[in-house]
């Protein structure tokens, strides 16, 4: 395993060697309500109004997120005007379902189980 490289950018703080495609995908899905909108589409196609209601978000915000997910090829609009996952979106869903299963197990751990024996409360160089 190679260590993470840290480089400085001219305009900002040091960055890690996180692969750019992964960084871009995480950025997209971490936008307000984007992951939730994507997750709602794991079943059958859904109309815009149903998505707005389920997400409990302003229409303009849901519209923006759906547009971004469409532009990146993860969702599409079907013949009836409803939203659904594309084949690429379904591939991503497989990964996210695995992550969701991991999250269920992780959430079930007690705080004590989450901290390995002998681990320090803070890493080298981290503030205490």
C-alpha positions as CSV (number, residue, x, y, z in Angstrom):
1,X,0.0,0.0,0.0
2,X,1.5,3.3,-1.0
3,X,1.2,6.3,1.4
4,X,-1.1,9.1,0.5
5,X,0.7,12.0,-1.2
6,X,-0.1,15.5,0.0
7,X,0.3,18.3,-2.4
8,X,-0.4,22.0,-2.1
9,X,-2.6,23.7,-4.6
10,X,-2.0,27.3,-5.4
11,X,-5.4,28.4,-4.3
12,X,-6.1,26.1,-1.3
13,X,-5.0,23.7,1.3
14,X,-3.1,20.5,0.7
15,X,-5.0,17.7,-1.0
16,X,-4.7,13.9,-0.8
17,X,-4.2,11.6,-3.7
18,X,-7.9,10.6,-3.7
19,X,-8.6,9.7,-7.3
20,X,-10.3,12.6,-9.1
21,X,-13.3,10.5,-10.5
22,X,-14.0,9.3,-6.9
23,X,-13.7,12.9,-5.6
24,X,-16.1,14.1,-8.3
25,X,-18.7,11.4,-7.6
26,X,-18.5,12.1,-3.8
27,X,-18.9,15.8,-4.5
28,X,-22.0,15.2,-6.7
29,X,-23.7,12.8,-4.2
30,X,-22.8,15.0,-1.2
31,X,-24.8,18.0,-2.5
32,X,-27.9,18.7,-0.5
33,X,-30.5,16.0,-1.2
34,X,-28.7,14.5,-4.2
35,X,-28.0,11.1,-2.6
36,X,-31.5,11.0,-1.1
37,X,-33.0,11.7,-4.6
38,X,-30.8,9.1,-6.1
39,X,-31.8,6.6,-3.4
40,X,-35.5,7.2,-3.9
41,X,-35.1,6.1,-7.5
42,X,-33.9,2.6,-6.6
43,X,-37.4,1.3,-7.3
44,X,-39.7,2.1,-10.2
45,X,-39.8,5.4,-12.0
46,X,-41.1,8.3,-10.0
47,X,-42.8,11.6,-11.0
48,X,-41.2,14.8,-10.0
49,X,-44.0,15.8,-7.5
50,X,-43.6,12.5,-5.7
51,X,-39.9,13.0,-5.3
52,X,-40.4,16.5,-4.0
53,X,-42.9,15.2,-1.4
54,X,-40.7,12.3,-0.3
55,X,-37.6,14.5,0.0
56,X,-39.4,17.2,1.8
57,X,-37.4,19.8,-0.1
58,X,-38.1,22.9,-2.2
59,X,-39.0,22.1,-5.8
60,X,-36.2,24.2,-7.2
61,X,-33.6,22.3,-5.1
62,X,-35.0,18.9,-6.2
63,X,-35.1,20.1,-9.8
64,X,-31.4,21.2,-9.6
65,X,-30.3,17.9,-8.1
66,X,-32.2,15.9,-10.7
67,X,-30.7,18.0,-13.5
68,X,-27.2,17.3,-12.1
69,X,-27.8,13.6,-11.8
70,X,-29.3,13.6,-15.3
71,X,-26.3,15.5,-16.7
72,X,-23.9,13.0,-15.2
73,X,-25.8,10.0,-16.7
74,X,-27.0,8.5,-13.4
75,X,-30.7,9.1,-14.0
76,X,-33.0,9.7,-16.9
77,X,-36.5,10.8,-17.7
78,X,-38.7,8.0,-19.2
79,X,-41.4,8.3,-21.8
80,X,-44.0,9.3,-19.2
81,X,-41.8,12.1,-17.9
82,X,-40.9,10.2,-14.7
83,X,-37.4,9.8,-13.3
84,X,-35.5,6.5,-13.2
85,X,-32.0,5.2,-12.8
86,X,-29.9,4.6,-16.0
87,X,-27.8,1.5,-16.3
88,X,-24.9,3.4,-14.9
89,X,-27.1,4.5,-12.0
90,X,-28.0,0.9,-11.3
91,X,-24.3,0.0,-11.2
92,X,-23.8,2.7,-8.7
93,X,-26.8,1.6,-6.7
94,X,-25.2,-1.9,-6.4
95,X,-22.2,-0.2,-4.7
96,X,-24.4,2.0,-2.5
97,X,-26.5,-0.9,-1.4
98,X,-23.3,-2.7,-0.2
99,X,-22.3,0.5,1.6
100,X,-25.7,0.7,3.2
101,X,-25.4,-2.8,4.5
102,X,-22.0,-2.0,5.9
103,X,-23.5,1.2,7.5
104,X,-26.2,-0.9,9.2
105,X,-23.6,-3.1,10.8
106,X,-21.4,-0.2,11.7
107,X,-24.3,1.7,13.3
108,X,-25.1,-1.4,15.4
109,X,-21.6,-1.3,17.0
110,X,-21.3,0.4,20.4
111,X,-18.9,3.3,20.6
112,X,-16.5,1.0,22.5
113,X,-16.6,-1.5,19.6
114,X,-15.8,1.2,17.1
115,X,-12.5,2.1,18.8
116,X,-9.8,-0.7,18.4
117,X,-7.9,-1.7,21.5
118,X,-4.8,0.2,22.1
119,X,-5.7,3.0,19.7
120,X,-4.8,6.5,20.7
121,X,-7.6,9.1,21.1
122,X,-5.9,11.2,18.5
123,X,-3.4,10.5,15.7
124,X,0.1,12.0,15.4
125,X,-0.2,15.7,14.6
126,X,-3.9,15.9,15.4
127,X,-5.0,18.4,18.0
128,X,-6.3,16.7,21.2
